């Protein structure tokens, strides 16, 4: 029997992965910037969508 791979995480877990709080993560989902899925009243975020979201962010400018 193979091990099941996790495909989604909770909004709170997605926030921790991004270094954000749950409220900010939920705001990103509700604004449509971070795709979320509704599973029986629970918001889930696909791990692949977290990667796409991070790649879409602009690079931070470093001031010298």
Predicted model as a PDB file, atoms N, CA, C, CB and O in Angstrom, pLDDT in the B-factor column:
MODEL        1                                                                  
ATOM      1  N   UNK A   1       0.847  -1.180   0.000  1.00 49.00           N  
ATOM      2  CA  UNK A   1       0.000   0.000   0.000  1.00 49.00           C  
ATOM      3  C   UNK A   1       0.890   1.239   0.000  1.00 49.00           C  
ATOM      4  CB  UNK A   1      -0.962   0.000   1.224  1.00 49.00           C  
ATOM      5  O   UNK A   1       1.859   1.301   0.756  1.00 49.00           O  
ATOM      6  N   UNK A   2       0.569   2.240  -0.851  1.00 54.00           N  
ATOM      7  CA  UNK A   2       1.377   3.446  -0.935  1.00 54.00           C  
ATOM      8  C   UNK A   2       0.873   4.502   0.050  1.00 54.00           C  
ATOM      9  CB  UNK A   2       1.364   4.000  -2.365  1.00 54.00           C  
ATOM     10  O   UNK A   2      -0.280   4.476   0.480  1.00 54.00           O  
ATOM     11  N   UNK A   3       1.758   5.418   0.392  1.00 61.00           N  
ATOM     12  CA  UNK A   3       1.415   6.513   1.278  1.00 61.00           C  
ATOM     13  C   UNK A   3       0.654   7.569   0.498  1.00 61.00           C  
ATOM     14  CB  UNK A   3       2.674   7.112   1.930  1.00 61.00           C  
ATOM     15  O   UNK A   3       1.056   7.928  -0.609  1.00 61.00           O  
ATOM     16  N   UNK A   4      -0.431   8.070   1.054  1.00 65.00           N  
ATOM     17  CA  UNK A   4      -1.194   9.130   0.407  1.00 65.00           C  
ATOM     18  C   UNK A   4      -0.458  10.451   0.537  1.00 65.00           C  
ATOM     19  CB  UNK A   4      -2.604   9.238   1.012  1.00 65.00           C  
ATOM     20  O   UNK A   4       0.026  10.805   1.612  1.00 65.00           O  
ATOM     21  N   UNK A   5      -0.381  11.171  -0.563  1.00 77.00           N  
ATOM     22  CA  UNK A   5       0.268  12.475  -0.564  1.00 77.00           C  
ATOM     23  C   UNK A   5      -0.778  13.535  -0.241  1.00 77.00           C  
ATOM     24  CB  UNK A   5       0.957  12.764  -1.934  1.00 77.00           C  
ATOM     25  O   UNK A   5      -1.883  13.506  -0.782  1.00 77.00           O  
ATOM     26  N   UNK A   6      -0.432  14.463   0.634  1.00 86.00           N  
ATOM     27  CA  UNK A   6      -1.329  15.555   0.964  1.00 86.00           C  
ATOM     28  C   UNK A   6      -1.376  16.524  -0.205  1.00 86.00           C  
ATOM     29  CB  UNK A   6      -0.883  16.271   2.260  1.00 86.00           C  
ATOM     30  O   UNK A   6      -0.332  16.968  -0.683  1.00 86.00           O  
ATOM     31  N   UNK A   7      -2.555  16.852  -0.662  1.00 94.00           N  
ATOM     32  CA  UNK A   7      -2.742  17.753  -1.803  1.00 94.00           C  
ATOM     33  C   UNK A   7      -3.218  19.132  -1.376  1.00 94.00           C  
ATOM     34  CB  UNK A   7      -3.732  17.156  -2.783  1.00 94.00           C  
ATOM     35  O   UNK A   7      -2.977  20.120  -2.071  1.00 94.00           O  
ATOM     36  N   UNK A   8      -3.905  19.202  -0.219  1.00 95.00           N  
ATOM     37  CA  UNK A   8      -4.421  20.476   0.271  1.00 95.00           C  
ATOM     38  C   UNK A   8      -4.071  20.659   1.741  1.00 95.00           C  
ATOM     39  CB  UNK A   8      -5.943  20.558   0.069  1.00 95.00           C  
ATOM     40  O   UNK A   8      -3.771  19.709   2.464  1.00 95.00           O  
ATOM     41  N   UNK A   9      -4.124  21.933   2.153  1.00 96.00           N  
ATOM     42  CA  UNK A   9      -3.916  22.276   3.562  1.00 96.00           C  
ATOM     43  C   UNK A   9      -4.989  23.283   3.964  1.00 96.00           C  
ATOM     44  CB  UNK A   9      -2.471  22.856   3.809  1.00 96.00           C  
ATOM     45  O   UNK A   9      -5.629  23.894   3.108  1.00 96.00           O  
ATOM     46  N   UNK A  10      -5.175  23.446   5.243  1.00 96.00           N  
ATOM     47  CA  UNK A  10      -6.123  24.442   5.742  1.00 96.00           C  
ATOM     48  C   UNK A  10      -5.588  25.844   5.472  1.00 96.00           C  
ATOM     49  CB  UNK A  10      -6.388  24.244   7.256  1.00 96.00           C  
ATOM     50  O   UNK A  10      -4.408  26.019   5.168  1.00 96.00           O  
ATOM     51  N   UNK A  11      -6.454  26.830   5.584  1.00 96.00           N  
ATOM     52  CA  UNK A  11      -6.025  28.218   5.410  1.00 96.00           C  
ATOM     53  C   UNK A  11      -4.986  28.590   6.465  1.00 96.00           C  
ATOM     54  CB  UNK A  11      -7.235  29.174   5.489  1.00 96.00           C  
ATOM     55  O   UNK A  11      -4.026  29.302   6.168  1.00 96.00           O  
ATOM     56  N   UNK A  12      -5.173  28.117   7.680  1.00 96.00           N  
ATOM     57  CA  UNK A  12      -4.217  28.409   8.750  1.00 96.00           C  
ATOM     58  C   UNK A  12      -2.849  27.806   8.435  1.00 96.00           C  
ATOM     59  CB  UNK A  12      -4.736  27.873  10.097  1.00 96.00           C  
ATOM     60  O   UNK A  12      -1.823  28.455   8.637  1.00 96.00           O  
ATOM     61  N   UNK A  13      -2.833  26.573   7.944  1.00 97.00           N  
ATOM     62  CA  UNK A  13      -1.573  25.919   7.586  1.00 97.00           C  
ATOM     63  C   UNK A  13      -0.927  26.622   6.401  1.00 97.00           C  
ATOM     64  CB  UNK A  13      -1.804  24.431   7.260  1.00 97.00           C  
ATOM     65  O   UNK A  13       0.289  26.815   6.385  1.00 97.00           O  
ATOM     66  N   UNK A  14      -1.726  27.009   5.408  1.00 97.00           N  
ATOM     67  CA  UNK A  14      -1.192  27.750   4.256  1.00 97.00           C  
ATOM     68  C   UNK A  14      -0.554  29.046   4.734  1.00 97.00           C  
ATOM     69  CB  UNK A  14      -2.309  28.047   3.216  1.00 97.00           C  
ATOM     70  O   UNK A  14       0.513  29.435   4.259  1.00 97.00           O  
ATOM     71  N   UNK A  15      -1.211  29.709   5.672  1.00 97.00           N  
ATOM     72  CA  UNK A  15      -0.651  30.943   6.235  1.00 97.00           C  
ATOM     73  C   UNK A  15       0.686  30.708   6.909  1.00 97.00           C  
ATOM     74  CB  UNK A  15      -1.616  31.552   7.229  1.00 97.00           C  
ATOM     75  O   UNK A  15       1.623  31.485   6.726  1.00 97.00           O  
ATOM     76  N   UNK A  16       0.780  29.643   7.686  1.00 97.00           N  
ATOM     77  CA  UNK A  16       2.056  29.328   8.341  1.00 97.00           C  
ATOM     78  C   UNK A  16       3.138  29.057   7.303  1.00 97.00           C  
ATOM     79  CB  UNK A  16       1.902  28.112   9.276  1.00 97.00           C  
ATOM     80  O   UNK A  16       4.286  29.463   7.480  1.00 97.00           O  
ATOM     81  N   UNK A  17       2.775  28.372   6.224  1.00 96.00           N  
ATOM     82  CA  UNK A  17       3.748  28.079   5.173  1.00 96.00           C  
ATOM     83  C   UNK A  17       4.231  29.363   4.500  1.00 96.00           C  
ATOM     84  CB  UNK A  17       3.138  27.131   4.130  1.00 96.00           C  
ATOM     85  O   UNK A  17       5.375  29.441   4.050  1.00 96.00           O  
ATOM     86  N   UNK A  18       3.361  30.363   4.432  1.00 97.00           N  
ATOM     87  CA  UNK A  18       3.702  31.636   3.801  1.00 97.00           C  
ATOM     88  C   UNK A  18       4.261  32.662   4.790  1.00 97.00           C  
ATOM     89  CB  UNK A  18       2.483  32.208   3.118  1.00 97.00           C  
ATOM     90  O   UNK A  18       4.676  33.752   4.397  1.00 97.00           O  
ATOM     91  N   UNK A  19       4.265  32.305   6.062  1.00 96.00           N  
ATOM     92  CA  UNK A  19       4.728  33.248   7.080  1.00 96.00           C  
ATOM     93  C   UNK A  19       3.690  34.312   7.386  1.00 96.00           C  
ATOM     94  CB  UNK A  19       6.016  33.907   6.635  1.00 96.00           C  
ATOM     95  O   UNK A  19       4.040  35.423   7.785  1.00 96.00           O  
ATOM     96  N   UNK A  20       2.418  33.987   7.204  1.00 97.00           N  
ATOM     97  CA  UNK A  20       1.314  34.918   7.422  1.00 97.00           C  
ATOM     98  C   UNK A  20       0.360  34.366   8.464  1.00 97.00           C  
ATOM     99  CB  UNK A  20       0.568  35.197   6.108  1.00 97.00           C  
ATOM    100  O   UNK A  20       0.381  33.175   8.776  1.00 97.00           O  
ATOM    101  N   UNK A  21      -0.465  35.232   8.990  1.00 96.00           N  
ATOM    102  CA  UNK A  21      -1.510  34.811   9.902  1.00 96.00           C  
ATOM    103  C   UNK A  21      -2.710  34.282   9.141  1.00 96.00           C  
ATOM    104  CB  UNK A  21      -1.922  35.958  10.804  1.00 96.00           C  
ATOM    105  O   UNK A  21      -2.814  34.452   7.926  1.00 96.00           O  
ATOM    106  N   UNK A  22      -3.610  33.643   9.859  1.00 94.00           N  
ATOM    107  CA  UNK A  22      -4.799  33.072   9.233  1.00 94.00           C  
ATOM    108  C   UNK A  22      -5.676  34.157   8.620  1.00 94.00           C  
ATOM    109  CB  UNK A  22      -5.599  32.267  10.252  1.00 94.00           C  
ATOM    110  O   UNK A  22      -6.211  33.971   7.527  1.00 94.00           O  
ATOM    111  N   UNK A  23      -5.832  35.292   9.312  1.00 96.00           N  
ATOM    112  CA  UNK A  23      -6.688  36.373   8.807  1.00 96.00           C  
ATOM    113  C   UNK A  23      -6.160  36.924   7.485  1.00 96.00           C  
ATOM    114  CB  UNK A  23      -6.788  37.505   9.843  1.00 96.00           C  
ATOM    115  O   UNK A  23      -6.940  37.148   6.559  1.00 96.00           O  
ATOM    116  N   UNK A  24      -4.862  37.145   7.382  1.00 97.00           N  
ATOM    117  CA  UNK A  24      -4.275  37.652   6.139  1.00 97.00           C  
ATOM    118  C   UNK A  24      -4.429  36.618   5.027  1.00 97.00           C  
ATOM    119  CB  UNK A  24      -2.781  38.006   6.343  1.00 97.00           C  
ATOM    120  O   UNK A  24      -4.721  36.979   3.887  1.00 97.00           O  
ATOM    121  N   UNK A  25      -4.241  35.355   5.340  1.00 97.00           N  
ATOM    122  CA  UNK A  25      -4.388  34.292   4.349  1.00 97.00           C  
ATOM    123  C   UNK A  25      -5.825  34.225   3.847  1.00 97.00           C  
ATOM    124  CB  UNK A  25      -3.967  32.937   4.942  1.00 97.00           C  
ATOM    125  O   UNK A  25      -6.056  34.096   2.645  1.00 97.00           O  
ATOM    126  N   UNK A  26      -6.787  34.312   4.752  1.00 97.00           N  
ATOM    127  CA  UNK A  26      -8.191  34.314   4.349  1.00 97.00           C  
ATOM    128  C   UNK A  26      -8.508  35.542   3.484  1.00 97.00           C  
ATOM    129  CB  UNK A  26      -9.105  34.285   5.592  1.00 97.00           C  
ATOM    130  O   UNK A  26      -9.293  35.449   2.541  1.00 97.00           O  
ATOM    131  N   UNK A  27      -7.901  36.688   3.803  1.00 98.00           N  
ATOM    132  CA  UNK A  27      -8.112  37.895   2.998  1.00 98.00           C  
ATOM    133  C   UNK A  27      -7.572  37.684   1.582  1.00 98.00           C  
ATOM    134  CB  UNK A  27      -7.428  39.121   3.660  1.00 98.00           C  
ATOM    135  O   UNK A  27      -8.208  38.100   0.613  1.00 98.00           O  
ATOM    136  N   UNK A  28      -6.419  37.048   1.453  1.00 98.00           N  
ATOM    137  CA  UNK A  28      -5.855  36.754   0.129  1.00 98.00           C  
ATOM    138  C   UNK A  28      -6.770  35.821  -0.657  1.00 98.00           C  
ATOM    139  CB  UNK A  28      -4.455  36.127   0.266  1.00 98.00           C  
ATOM    140  O   UNK A  28      -6.937  35.978  -1.867  1.00 98.00           O  
ATOM    141  N   UNK A  29      -7.355  34.859   0.029  1.00 98.00           N  
ATOM    142  CA  UNK A  29      -8.277  33.921  -0.623  1.00 98.00           C  
ATOM    143  C   UNK A  29      -9.539  34.660  -1.064  1.00 98.00           C  
ATOM    144  CB  UNK A  29      -8.640  32.747   0.332  1.00 98.00           C  
ATOM    145  O   UNK A  29      -9.988  34.503  -2.200  1.00 98.00           O  
ATOM    146  N   UNK A  30     -10.105  35.458  -0.176  1.00 97.00           N  
ATOM    147  CA  UNK A  30     -11.343  36.167  -0.499  1.00 97.00           C  
ATOM    148  C   UNK A  30     -11.131  37.229  -1.578  1.00 97.00           C  
ATOM    149  CB  UNK A  30     -11.916  36.814   0.755  1.00 97.00           C  
ATOM    150  O   UNK A  30     -12.058  37.543  -2.325  1.00 97.00           O  
ATOM    151  N   UNK A  31      -9.913  37.787  -1.666  1.00 97.00           N  
ATOM    152  CA  UNK A  31      -9.583  38.761  -2.715  1.00 97.00           C  
ATOM    153  C   UNK A  31      -9.279  38.086  -4.051  1.00 97.00           C  
ATOM    154  CB  UNK A  31      -8.389  39.609  -2.285  1.00 97.00           C  
ATOM    155  O   UNK A  31      -9.153  38.755  -5.077  1.00 97.00           O  
ATOM    156  N   UNK A  32      -9.162  36.752  -4.034  1.00 96.00           N  
ATOM    157  CA  UNK A  32      -8.880  36.016  -5.260  1.00 96.00           C  
ATOM    158  C   UNK A  32      -7.407  35.938  -5.613  1.00 96.00           C  
ATOM    159  CB  UNK A  32      -9.612  36.635  -6.385  1.00 96.00           C  
ATOM    160  O   UNK A  32      -7.057  35.435  -6.681  1.00 96.00           O  
ATOM    161  N   UNK A  33      -6.541  36.424  -4.744  1.00 96.00           N  
ATOM    162  CA  UNK A  33      -5.098  36.373  -5.019  1.00 96.00           C  
ATOM    163  C   UNK A  33      -4.508  34.990  -4.763  1.00 96.00           C  
ATOM    164  CB  UNK A  33      -4.369  37.403  -4.169  1.00 96.00           C  
ATOM    165  O   UNK A  33      -3.550  34.584  -5.420  1.00 96.00           O  
ATOM    166  N   UNK A  34      -5.087  34.273  -3.805  1.00 97.00           N  
ATOM    167  CA  UNK A  34      -4.661  32.907  -3.476  1.00 97.00           C  
ATOM    168  C   UNK A  34      -5.887  32.019  -3.631  1.00 97.00           C  
ATOM    169  CB  UNK A  34      -4.051  32.808  -2.009  1.00 97.00           C  
ATOM    170  O   UNK A  34      -6.850  32.161  -2.876  1.00 97.00           O  
ATOM    171  N   UNK A  35      -5.869  31.105  -4.595  1.00 97.00           N  
ATOM    172  CA  UNK A  35      -7.056  30.259  -4.797  1.00 97.00           C  
ATOM    173  C   UNK A  35      -7.335  29.361  -3.594  1.00 97.00           C  
ATOM    174  CB  UNK A  35      -6.881  29.398  -6.046  1.00 97.00           C  
ATOM    175  O   UNK A  35      -6.429  28.752  -3.025  1.00 97.00           O  
ATOM    176  N   UNK A  36      -8.594  29.298  -3.231  1.00 96.00           N  
ATOM    177  CA  UNK A  36      -9.025  28.420  -2.157  1.00 96.00           C  
ATOM    178  C   UNK A  36     -10.183  27.562  -2.649  1.00 96.00           C  
ATOM    179  CB  UNK A  36      -9.431  29.232  -0.904  1.00 96.00           C  
ATOM    180  O   UNK A  36     -10.908  27.947  -3.567  1.00 96.00           O  
ATOM    181  N   UNK A  37     -10.347  26.423  -2.043  1.00 96.00           N  
ATOM    182  CA  UNK A  37     -11.431  25.503  -2.384  1.00 96.00           C  
ATOM    183  C   UNK A  37     -12.315  25.324  -1.161  1.00 96.00           C  
ATOM    184  CB  UNK A  37     -10.878  24.128  -2.878  1.00 96.00           C  
ATOM    185  O   UNK A  37     -11.828  25.288  -0.031  1.00 96.00           O  
ATOM    186  N   UNK A  38     -13.615  25.212  -1.395  1.00 95.00           N  
ATOM    187  CA  UNK A  38     -14.550  24.986  -0.307  1.00 95.00           C  
ATOM    188  C   UNK A  38     -14.884  23.501  -0.265  1.00 95.00           C  
ATOM    189  CB  UNK A  38     -15.836  25.848  -0.478  1.00 95.00           C  
ATOM    190  O   UNK A  38     -15.449  22.960  -1.216  1.00 95.00           O  
ATOM    191  N   UNK A  39     -14.539  22.849   0.827  1.00 91.00           N  
ATOM    192  CA  UNK A  39     -14.801  21.429   0.994  1.00 91.00           C  
ATOM    193  C   UNK A  39     -15.681  21.251   2.227  1.00 91.00           C  
ATOM    194  CB  UNK A  39     -13.471  20.615   1.122  1.00 91.00           C  
ATOM    195  O   UNK A  39     -15.199  21.263   3.360  1.00 91.00           O  
ATOM    196  N   UNK A  40     -16.973  21.088   1.986  1.00 94.00           N  
ATOM    197  CA  UNK A  40     -17.932  20.908   3.081  1.00 94.00           C  
ATOM    198  C   UNK A  40     -17.828  22.016   4.130  1.00 94.00           C  
ATOM    199  CB  UNK A  40     -17.715  19.554   3.744  1.00 94.00           C  
ATOM    200  O   UNK A  40     -17.831  21.748   5.332  1.00 94.00           O  
ATOM    201  N   UNK A  41     -17.738  23.257   3.664  1.00 94.00           N  
ATOM    202  CA  UNK A  41     -17.696  24.396   4.574  1.00 94.00           C  
ATOM    203  C   UNK A  41     -16.320  24.735   5.107  1.00 94.00           C  
ATOM    204  CB  UNK A  41     -18.591  24.144   5.707  1.00 94.00           C  
ATOM    205  O   UNK A  41     -16.172  25.678   5.884  1.00 94.00           O  
ATOM    206  N   UNK A  42     -15.331  23.993   4.709  1.00 95.00           N  
ATOM    207  CA  UNK A  42     -13.951  24.266   5.144  1.00 95.00           C  
ATOM    208  C   UNK A  42     -13.147  24.769   3.958  1.00 95.00           C  
ATOM    209  CB  UNK A  42     -13.286  22.992   5.755  1.00 95.00           C  
ATOM    210  O   UNK A  42     -13.252  24.232   2.856  1.00 95.00           O  
ATOM    211  N   UNK A  43     -12.352  25.790   4.184  1.00 96.00           N  
ATOM    212  CA  UNK A  43     -11.521  26.330   3.120  1.00 96.00           C  
ATOM    213  C   UNK A  43     -10.212  25.553   3.090  1.00 96.00           C  
ATOM    214  CB  UNK A  43     -11.265  27.854   3.320  1.00 96.00           C  
ATOM    215  O   UNK A  43      -9.520  25.423   4.100  1.00 96.00           O  
ATOM    216  N   UNK A  44      -9.892  25.041   1.910  1.00 97.00           N  
ATOM    217  CA  UNK A  44      -8.648  24.301   1.709  1.00 97.00           C  
ATOM    218  C   UNK A  44      -7.853  24.988   0.607  1.00 97.00           C  
ATOM    219  CB  UNK A  44      -8.926  22.802   1.349  1.00 97.00           C  
ATOM    220  O   UNK A  44      -8.432  25.577  -0.306  1.00 97.00           O  
ATOM    221  N   UNK A  45      -6.538  24.915   0.690  1.00 97.00           N  
ATOM    222  CA  UNK A  45      -5.655  25.519  -0.303  1.00 97.00           C  
ATOM    223  C   UNK A  45      -4.771  24.413  -0.870  1.00 97.00           C  
ATOM    224  CB  UNK A  45      -4.792  26.680   0.320  1.00 97.00           C  
ATOM    225  O   UNK A  45      -4.126  23.671  -0.130  1.00 97.00           O  
ATOM    226  N   UNK A  46      -4.755  24.318  -2.204  1.00 96.00           N  
ATOM    227  CA  UNK A  46      -3.906  23.303  -2.837  1.00 96.00           C  
ATOM    228  C   UNK A  46      -2.437  23.726  -2.698  1.00 96.00           C  
ATOM    229  CB  UNK A  46      -4.292  23.108  -4.350  1.00 96.00           C  
ATOM    230  O   UNK A  46      -2.096  24.900  -2.850  1.00 96.00           O  
ATOM    231  N   UNK A  47      -1.587  22.753  -2.408  1.00 96.00           N  
ATOM    232  CA  UNK A  47      -0.161  23.037  -2.287  1.00 96.00           C  
ATOM    233  C   UNK A  47       0.396  23.607  -3.588  1.00 96.00           C  
ATOM    234  CB  UNK A  47       0.604  21.770  -1.897  1.00 96.00           C  
ATOM    235  O   UNK A  47       1.265  24.479  -3.561  1.00 96.00           O  
ATOM    236  N   UNK A  48      -0.090  23.128  -4.709  1.00 96.00           N  
ATOM    237  CA  UNK A  48       0.372  23.641  -5.998  1.00 96.00           C  
ATOM    238  C   UNK A  48      -0.003  25.113  -6.170  1.00 96.00           C  
ATOM    239  CB  UNK A  48      -0.218  22.807  -7.145  1.00 96.00           C  
ATOM    240  O   UNK A  48       0.744  25.868  -6.793  1.00 96.00           O  
ATOM    241  N   UNK A  49      -1.153  25.531  -5.625  1.00 97.00           N  
ATOM    242  CA  UNK A  49      -1.551  26.938  -5.707  1.00 97.00           C  
ATOM    243  C   UNK A  49      -0.678  27.828  -4.831  1.00 97.00           C  
ATOM    244  CB  UNK A  49      -3.010  27.095  -5.306  1.00 97.00           C  
ATOM    245  O   UNK A  49      -0.457  28.994  -5.159  1.00 97.00           O  
ATOM    246  N   UNK A  50      -0.185  27.294  -3.726  1.00 97.00           N  
ATOM    247  CA  UNK A  50       0.740  28.066  -2.879  1.00 97.00           C  
ATOM    248  C   UNK A  50       2.020  28.342  -3.664  1.00 97.00           C  
ATOM    249  CB  UNK A  50       1.063  27.301  -1.547  1.00 97.00           C  
ATOM    250  O   UNK A  50       2.537  29.459  -3.630  1.00 97.00           O  
ATOM    251  N   UNK A  51       2.532  27.343  -4.362  1.00 96.00           N  
ATOM    252  CA  UNK A  51       3.745  27.526  -5.170  1.00 96.00           C  
ATOM    253  C   UNK A  51       3.530  28.555  -6.272  1.00 96.00           C  
ATOM    254  CB  UNK A  51       4.182  26.193  -5.784  1.00 96.00           C  
ATOM    255  O   UNK A  51       4.385  29.413  -6.492  1.00 96.00           O  
ATOM    256  N   UNK A  52       2.397  28.480  -6.965  1.00 96.00           N  
ATOM    257  CA  UNK A  52       2.089  29.436  -8.043  1.00 96.00           C  
ATOM    258  C   UNK A  52       1.963  30.844  -7.467  1.00 96.00           C  
ATOM    259  CB  UNK A  52       0.777  29.035  -8.784  1.00 96.00           C  
ATOM    260  O   UNK A  52       2.454  31.803  -8.062  1.00 96.00           O  
ATOM    261  N   UNK A  53       1.312  30.972  -6.318  1.00 97.00           N  
ATOM    262  CA  UNK A  53       1.159  32.273  -5.672  1.00 97.00           C  
ATOM    263  C   UNK A  53       2.519  32.874  -5.352  1.00 97.00           C  
ATOM    264  CB  UNK A  53       0.321  32.146  -4.393  1.00 97.00           C  
ATOM    265  O   UNK A  53       2.764  34.046  -5.637  1.00 97.00           O  
ATOM    266  N   UNK A  54       3.398  32.084  -4.768  1.00 95.00           N  
ATOM    267  CA  UNK A  54       4.737  32.590  -4.422  1.00 95.00           C  
ATOM    268  C   UNK A  54       5.518  33.016  -5.658  1.00 95.00           C  
ATOM    269  CB  UNK A  54       5.526  31.525  -3.661  1.00 95.00           C  
ATOM    270  O   UNK A  54       6.209  34.034  -5.632  1.00 95.00           O  
ATOM    271  N   UNK A  55       5.415  32.254  -6.733  1.00 95.00           N  
ATOM    272  CA  UNK A  55       6.118  32.602  -7.971  1.00 95.00           C  
ATOM    273  C   UNK A  55       5.562  33.876  -8.599  1.00 95.00           C  
ATOM    274  CB  UNK A  55       6.026  31.452  -8.968  1.00 95.00           C  
ATOM    275  O   UNK A  55       6.273  34.566  -9.329  1.00 95.00           O  
ATOM    276  N   UNK A  56       4.293  34.194  -8.321  1.00 94.00           N  
ATOM    277  CA  UNK A  56       3.677  35.381  -8.912  1.00 94.00           C  
ATOM    278  C   UNK A  56       4.052  36.671  -8.193  1.00 94.00           C  
ATOM    279  CB  UNK A  56       2.183  35.228  -8.914  1.00 94.00           C  
ATOM    280  O   UNK A  56       3.837  37.760  -8.724  1.00 94.00           O  
ATOM    281  N   UNK A  57       4.607  36.557  -6.995  1.00 93.00           N  
ATOM    282  CA  UNK A  57       4.953  37.755  -6.229  1.00 93.00           C  
ATOM    283  C   UNK A  57       6.193  38.429  -6.825  1.00 93.00           C  
ATOM    284  CB  UNK A  57       5.197  37.397  -4.743  1.00 93.00           C  
ATOM    285  O   UNK A  57       7.103  37.751  -7.302  1.00 93.00           O  
ATOM    286  N   UNK A  58       6.223  39.765  -6.794  1.00 91.00           N  
ATOM    287  CA  UNK A  58       7.408  40.462  -7.319  1.00 91.00           C  
ATOM    288  C   UNK A  58       8.582  40.298  -6.352  1.00 91.00           C  
ATOM    289  CB  UNK A  58       7.104  41.974  -7.549  1.00 91.00           C  
ATOM    290  O   UNK A  58       8.403  40.088  -5.152  1.00 91.00           O  
ATOM    291  N   UNK A  59       9.764  40.399  -6.906  1.00 90.00           N  
ATOM    292  CA  UNK A  59      10.969  40.376  -6.074  1.00 90.00           C  
ATOM    293  C   UNK A  59      11.019  41.642  -5.237  1.00 90.00           C  
ATOM    294  CB  UNK A  59      12.251  40.242  -6.942  1.00 90.00           C  
ATOM    295  O   UNK A  59      10.617  42.714  -5.688  1.00 90.00           O  
ATOM    296  N   UNK A  60      11.510  41.510  -4.032  1.00 87.00           N  
ATOM    297  CA  UNK A  60      11.643  42.676  -3.152  1.00 87.00           C  
ATOM    298  C   UNK A  60      12.877  43.461  -3.581  1.00 87.00           C  
ATOM    299  CB  UNK A  60      11.745  42.247  -1.642  1.00 87.00           C  
ATOM    300  O   UNK A  60      13.935  42.891  -3.847  1.00 87.00           O  
ATOM    301  N   UNK A  61      12.720  44.765  -3.641  1.00 85.00           N  
ATOM    302  CA  UNK A  61      13.850  45.626  -3.973  1.00 85.00           C  
ATOM    303  C   UNK A  61      14.701  45.822  -2.722  1.00 85.00           C  
ATOM    304  CB  UNK A  61      13.365  46.997  -4.539  1.00 85.00           C  
ATOM    305  O   UNK A  61      14.180  46.061  -1.632  1.00 85.00           O  
ATOM    306  N   UNK A  62      15.972  45.720  -2.888  1.00 75.00           N  
ATOM    307  CA  UNK A  62      16.897  45.912  -1.772  1.00 75.00           C  
ATOM    308  C   UNK A  62      17.461  47.320  -1.880  1.00 75.00           C  
ATOM    309  CB  UNK A  62      18.045  44.834  -1.777  1.00 75.00           C  
ATOM    310  O   UNK A  62      18.061  47.689  -2.889  1.00 75.00           O  
ATOM    311  N   UNK A  63      17.259  48.098  -0.827  1.00 75.00           N  
ATOM    312  CA  UNK A  63      17.778  49.479  -0.804  1.00 75.00           C  
ATOM    313  C   UNK A  63      19.179  49.484  -0.257  1.00 75.00           C  
ATOM    314  CB  UNK A  63      16.874  50.407   0.040  1.00 75.00           C  
ATOM    315  O   UNK A  63      19.495  48.806   0.721  1.00 75.00           O  
ATOM    316  N   UNK A  64      20.024  50.273  -0.918  1.00 69.00           N  
ATOM    317  CA  UNK A  64      21.425  50.344  -0.460  1.00 69.00           C  
ATOM    318  C   UNK A  64      21.780  51.734  -0.058  1.00 69.00           C  
ATOM    319  CB  UNK A  64      22.382  49.867  -1.538  1.00 69.00           C  
ATOM    320  O   UNK A  64      22.913  51.987   0.352  1.00 69.00           O  
TER     321      UNK A  64                                                      
ENDMDL                                                                          
END                                                                             
